[in-house]
Amino acid sequence: KRILIIRTDRIGDLVLSTPMITATRTVFPDAYIALMVSSQTREIVSGNPYINEVIVYDKISKHRRFLKTFLFANWLKGKRFDLALVLHSTVRVNIICYLAGIPQRVGYARGKMDLLLTHKLEYTKRFGEKHEVEYSLDVLRSLGVKAEASSLVMPLKENVFKEADSLLFESGLKKDERFVVISPGASCVSRIWPSANFARLADILKERFGLSIVLVSGHDEVKIGEKVRGLMNSKPIFLCGRTSLSVLAAILKRASLLISNDSGPVHIACAVETPVISIFSRKEKGLSPMRWGPYGERNAIVHKDVGCVKCLAHNCNKGFLCLYSITVDEILEKVKELLKGAEK
């Protein structure tokens, strides 16, 4: 059997799909399993032992024009897949699966050219009644097979740890020095806790806990990191925009803790089993911690219900009160819980 699993959206989404990839290998131990991802996320799965091939669909650049997408689908057709498991249905993805001649095409019905799927699941994700890990597994379960949840997977090679260590030490971290990683950015303003709060939190962690601070972010969020650094009294290790995803994962593996907005690094930290404090806004069901919170043990969520009858998410008319009302002291309480005995 030749199976194509498709997840072409964001970093965290793909990380949270790795238990489903593991389960697919368990259910189909002898199958040829390929994974189609975006160019931005391929590093996450490059060393995954449960897949035979990583296929990159670059909708932002290489395959942006429809002709290029058509040619990509035609190339994919030559691989003769029997089954497509679509974890995040989009118009392009569903068209590609159809044009590639994959006879069985399974995915959620999101109103995105769903008629091109041969087997549709009701789009219950919008209710956010369980974790995204489970929603991904449900695509596999819809085939009538038993699929169990397992740990997140992001294998790292030794050379990646060497690169991470070199970057940390060159930036001023001493050998065996304990540190906390802070990720102050996110993909949209409705997820970003105030920079002044992150700066104050970082200074307290340095002064009270004796922990060094490593600031990280994606290339698009460097200015947020710079703002936090500028507001700090102490000097952080500044790695914003300087790490690949695999090097970031290695740094997180070395860290005592990650403190982050609701964003990709949260899920990478969970995959490498580093404790996480995730700062959440938004009460909207499909965007809530129930669905998108850190997966696994030794993690904490800070999330406030400020009484909104309906969450408008990105269009909030209350100035993101649920996010801005979260205090530094509340985060510190979670730090104490996760790092018992660490305070001076």
Sequence and secondary structure as in RCSB ss.txt:
>XXXX:A:sequence
KRILIIRTDRIGDLVLSTPMITATRTVFPDAYIALMVSSQTREIVSGNPYINEVIVYDKISKHRRFLKTFLFANW
LKGKRFDLALVLHSTVRVNIICYLAGIPQRVGYARGKMDLLLTHKLEYTKRFGEKHEVEYSLDVLRSLGVKAEAS
SLVMPLKENVFKEADSLLFESGLKKDERFVVISPGASCVSRIWPSANFARLADILKERFGLSIVLVSGHDEVKIG
EKVRGLMNSKPIFLCGRTSLSVLAAILKRASLLISNDSGPVHIACAVETPVISIFSRKEKGLSPMRWGPYGERNA
IVHKDVGCVKCLAHNCNKGFLCLYSITVDEILEKVKELLKGAEK
>XXXX:A:secstr
 EEEEE  S HHHHHTTHHHHHHHHHHSTTSEEEEEE TTTHHHHTT TT SEEEE  TTTTT SHHHHHHHHHH
HHTT  SEEEESS  HHHHHHHHHTT SEEEEEE SSSGGG SEEEE GGGG  S HHHHHHHHHHTTT      
       HHHHHHHHHHHHHTT  TT  EEEEE   SSGGG   HHHHHHHHHHHHHHH  EEEE   GGGHHHH
HHHHHH SS  EE TT   HHHHHHHHHH SEEEEESSHHHHHHHHTT  EEEEE    GGGSHHHHS  SSSEE
EEE     SS  GGG SS SHHHHT  HHHHHHHHHHHTTT   
